[in-house]
Amino acid sequence: MTFKIFLTIFTTVLFAELGDKTQLATLLFTTNKENSKIIIFCAAALALIVATGIAVLIGNAVAKYN
């Protein structure tokens, strides 16, 4: 059951993120040859992790009032 939930969330978020402003911004940073690709990847990944963490915390707080 846990894997099914994981896969559902992963698939939903992956398709929601494809082609969005975040991906386009990351793509633009990557076009600059002076920018390290690993730094771009790590920074973008960390930003998404932090944004997701905030969403989880807010969702958890809202669930307490449901």
Buried (B, 14 or more C-beta within 10 A) or exposed (E): EEEEEEEEEEEEEEEEEEEEEEEEEBEEBEEEEEEEEEEBEEBBEEEBEEEEEEEEEEEEEEEEEE
